[in-house]
């Protein structure tokens, strides 16, 4: 693994984490940040505020974006290929969670709602880009097992031959 691989990948993953966290609030706002709210009346006659369904999608993307941002920071500190490979696996799982967030968590039923036009597709695209980045990191951080094994066998054999 090149020394610059975790640095560039870590910085890119941190940017992706920030984009994922910022999407429902700043980039492609969910309904509540567009000014759309659900009002419901209670049995006592008072009106109350109820969150739009996409509010929970926004909360999940905040948490996943922060998690991915922290993984990028950890990649900056990774010194071995094994650590980067393990982080690539966890990052792939988080990317799949980002892709599934608008599917598992509710999105507004209205097809003209802003969360359906912007937030949902953007989260899926950012999740896919993060998944591709984790795959690339996993492939570039691995060392071929055959070379490591053959190197250790060659060292052991040469040390035994020198003793004889």
Secondary structure as the mmCIF struct_conf table of DSSP 4:
data_model
#
loop_
_struct_conf.conf_type_id
_struct_conf.id
_struct_conf.beg_label_comp_id
_struct_conf.beg_label_asym_id
_struct_conf.beg_label_seq_id
_struct_conf.end_label_comp_id
_struct_conf.end_label_asym_id
_struct_conf.end_label_seq_id
HELX_RH_AL_P HELX_RH_AL_P1 UNK A 3 UNK A 22
HELX_RH_PI_P HELX_RH_PI_P1 UNK A 23 UNK A 27
BEND BEND1 UNK A 28 UNK A 28
HELX_RH_AL_P HELX_RH_AL_P2 UNK A 31 UNK A 34
TURN_TY1_P TURN_TY1_P1 UNK A 35 UNK A 35
STRN STRN1 UNK A 38 UNK A 41
TURN_TY1_P TURN_TY1_P2 UNK A 43 UNK A 44
BEND BEND2 UNK A 45 UNK A 45
STRN STRN2 UNK A 47 UNK A 50
TURN_TY1_P TURN_TY1_P3 UNK A 53 UNK A 53
HELX_RH_AL_P HELX_RH_AL_P3 UNK A 54 UNK A 77
BEND BEND3 UNK A 80 UNK A 80
HELX_RH_AL_P HELX_RH_AL_P4 UNK A 81 UNK A 104
BEND BEND4 UNK A 105 UNK A 105
BEND BEND5 UNK A 109 UNK A 109
TURN_TY1_P TURN_TY1_P4 UNK A 111 UNK A 112
BEND BEND6 UNK A 113 UNK A 113
HELX_RH_AL_P HELX_RH_AL_P5 UNK A 114 UNK A 114
HELX_RH_PI_P HELX_RH_PI_P2 UNK A 115 UNK A 119
HELX_RH_AL_P HELX_RH_AL_P6 UNK A 120 UNK A 141
HELX_RH_AL_P HELX_RH_AL_P7 UNK A 145 UNK A 163
#
